[in-house]
């Protein structure tokens, strides 16, 4: 059974940093594109960042470009999101996502981790 377990969220002041982690119980981590999404209160879940199974490139939402960095460690089956220069608008629940590249119908979500940025 696939499990994605996020950690690293918390309360931080504007301008601060947090590093999110997502431990993935995937048999073959390299079969999955990995990503981060977030959902703020009263808003739809939105894309934050993605790193394909190759790890050779990364994609970011315009709102986080230049401030957030996504990375994956295949040896540890772990996905990371380094968040710098945080602003109150980054406050949301952050979710880890795994997309099986062999079957687009197989997509998994973690339970989320809360990030709160105070002004």
Secondary structure, DSSP 8 states (H G I E B T S, - for coil): ---EEEE--EEEETT--EEEEEEE--S-GGGEEEEEEEE-TTS--EEEEEE-TT-S-EEE-TTTTTTEEEEEETTTTEEEEEE-S--GGG-EEEEEEEEETT-TT-EEE---EEEEEE-
